[in-house]
Amino acid sequence: MRCYWDEEDVWFHFEVGAGGWVTRQVELQGPALTPIAAASLAEWQEAHEAGRLGAYDSRFGITAELPVSEWEGHEPERLTSEEFEEIWRTARRQLASRPN
């Protein structure tokens, strides 16, 4: 699904797993839809366990900290898995290639 936050001009794209937890999240900002985050919960957890959380967060960001069932004031739009995958691949490629 995706949601728009007009205060920051950001589109949030979410892949949601069991229990409504966000498993992957992409954030695109401004008219150019510039990627500012493309985080995976599993990767975040691995980075945390390996002591590399700061590096992961600074490059890819984090996923939502609450399950979607606890969100208020959002009107999400449905995305197909194919649409999310395309957005994910593009954002990850751009974020991974930027200098630290």
C-alpha beads as a LAMMPS data file, in Angstrom:
LAMMPS data file: protein, C-alpha beads

100 atoms
99 bonds

1 atom types
1 bond types

-500.0 500.0 xlo xhi
-500.0 500.0 ylo yhi
-500.0 500.0 zlo zhi

Masses

1 110.0

Atoms # bond

1 1 1 0.000 0.000 0.000
2 1 1 1.018 3.623 -0.193
3 1 1 0.147 6.834 1.630
4 1 1 0.959 10.475 0.962
5 1 1 2.135 12.909 3.641
6 1 1 1.636 16.391 2.219
7 1 1 3.453 18.239 5.033
8 1 1 6.764 16.774 3.834
9 1 1 5.716 15.965 0.242
10 1 1 6.553 12.290 0.775
11 1 1 4.989 9.140 -0.636
12 1 1 5.300 6.158 1.716
13 1 1 5.151 2.704 0.119
14 1 1 4.699 -0.322 2.381
15 1 1 4.905 -4.076 2.156
16 1 1 2.948 -5.455 5.100
17 1 1 3.401 -8.911 6.583
18 1 1 1.883 -10.986 9.355
19 1 1 0.189 -9.095 12.134
20 1 1 0.190 -5.879 10.100
21 1 1 3.909 -5.197 10.617
22 1 1 5.730 -3.354 7.835
23 1 1 8.331 -5.685 6.324
24 1 1 9.667 -3.235 3.732
25 1 1 9.175 0.503 3.323
26 1 1 10.105 3.011 0.621
27 1 1 9.869 6.787 0.992
28 1 1 9.952 9.054 -2.072
29 1 1 10.116 12.821 -1.638
30 1 1 9.202 15.816 -3.784
31 1 1 8.092 16.144 -7.378
32 1 1 11.103 14.120 -8.564
33 1 1 10.142 11.265 -6.189
34 1 1 13.664 11.151 -4.785
35 1 1 14.242 8.044 -2.632
36 1 1 14.991 8.964 0.982
37 1 1 14.425 5.494 2.475
38 1 1 14.145 1.881 1.329
39 1 1 14.315 -0.197 4.492
40 1 1 13.729 -3.865 5.185
41 1 1 12.736 -5.025 8.660
42 1 1 14.788 -8.230 8.274
43 1 1 17.891 -6.299 7.157
44 1 1 17.403 -3.780 9.959
45 1 1 17.262 -6.603 12.507
46 1 1 20.424 -8.190 11.030
47 1 1 22.246 -4.846 11.146
48 1 1 21.146 -4.369 14.751
49 1 1 22.468 -7.795 15.759
50 1 1 25.759 -7.184 13.896
51 1 1 26.309 -3.758 15.461
52 1 1 25.920 -1.972 12.101
53 1 1 22.604 -0.267 12.772
54 1 1 23.910 3.295 12.367
55 1 1 25.315 2.549 8.915
56 1 1 22.114 0.801 7.816
57 1 1 19.848 3.581 9.100
58 1 1 21.894 6.318 7.442
59 1 1 21.794 4.566 4.063
60 1 1 18.373 2.898 3.977
61 1 1 16.308 4.289 6.886
62 1 1 13.921 2.279 9.062
63 1 1 10.491 0.722 8.749
64 1 1 7.396 1.880 10.637
65 1 1 7.561 1.054 14.322
66 1 1 3.866 0.210 14.783
67 1 1 1.668 -2.314 12.960
68 1 1 -0.688 -0.749 10.419
69 1 1 -3.702 -1.623 12.575
70 1 1 -2.540 1.057 15.041
71 1 1 -2.159 3.855 12.480
72 1 1 -4.596 6.740 12.478
73 1 1 -5.376 9.360 9.861
74 1 1 -4.028 7.475 6.838
75 1 1 -5.944 6.697 3.695
76 1 1 -3.786 4.063 2.020
77 1 1 -3.974 3.152 -1.636
78 1 1 -3.522 -0.486 -2.599
79 1 1 -0.478 -1.486 -4.637
80 1 1 0.145 -4.754 -6.424
81 1 1 3.219 -6.698 -5.423
82 1 1 4.659 -5.964 -8.877
83 1 1 4.206 -2.198 -8.382
84 1 1 5.880 -2.343 -4.983
85 1 1 8.786 -4.447 -6.313
86 1 1 9.503 -1.936 -9.089
87 1 1 9.485 0.973 -6.623
88 1 1 11.662 -1.040 -4.200
89 1 1 14.268 -2.002 -6.836
90 1 1 14.575 1.544 -8.144
91 1 1 14.857 3.137 -4.696
92 1 1 17.359 0.558 -3.420
93 1 1 19.546 0.934 -6.483
94 1 1 19.635 4.724 -6.063
95 1 1 20.243 4.661 -2.294
96 1 1 22.915 1.941 -2.532
97 1 1 24.836 3.896 -5.159
98 1 1 24.968 7.220 -3.329
99 1 1 28.174 8.074 -1.451
100 1 1 28.173 7.573 2.326

Bonds

1 1 1 2
2 1 2 3
3 1 3 4
4 1 4 5
5 1 5 6
6 1 6 7
7 1 7 8
8 1 8 9
9 1 9 10
10 1 10 11
11 1 11 12
12 1 12 13
13 1 13 14
14 1 14 15
15 1 15 16
16 1 16 17
17 1 17 18
18 1 18 19
19 1 19 20
20 1 20 21
21 1 21 22
22 1 22 23
23 1 23 24
24 1 24 25
25 1 25 26
26 1 26 27
27 1 27 28
28 1 28 29
29 1 29 30
30 1 30 31
31 1 31 32
32 1 32 33
33 1 33 34
34 1 34 35
35 1 35 36
36 1 36 37
37 1 37 38
38 1 38 39
39 1 39 40
40 1 40 41
41 1 41 42
42 1 42 43
43 1 43 44
44 1 44 45
45 1 45 46
46 1 46 47
47 1 47 48
48 1 48 49
49 1 49 50
50 1 50 51
51 1 51 52
52 1 52 53
53 1 53 54
54 1 54 55
55 1 55 56
56 1 56 57
57 1 57 58
58 1 58 59
59 1 59 60
60 1 60 61
61 1 61 62
62 1 62 63
63 1 63 64
64 1 64 65
65 1 65 66
66 1 66 67
67 1 67 68
68 1 68 69
69 1 69 70
70 1 70 71
71 1 71 72
72 1 72 73
73 1 73 74
74 1 74 75
75 1 75 76
76 1 76 77
77 1 77 78
78 1 78 79
79 1 79 80
80 1 80 81
81 1 81 82
82 1 82 83
83 1 83 84
84 1 84 85
85 1 85 86
86 1 86 87
87 1 87 88
88 1 88 89
89 1 89 90
90 1 90 91
91 1 91 92
92 1 92 93
93 1 93 94
94 1 94 95
95 1 95 96
96 1 96 97
97 1 97 98
98 1 98 99
99 1 99 100
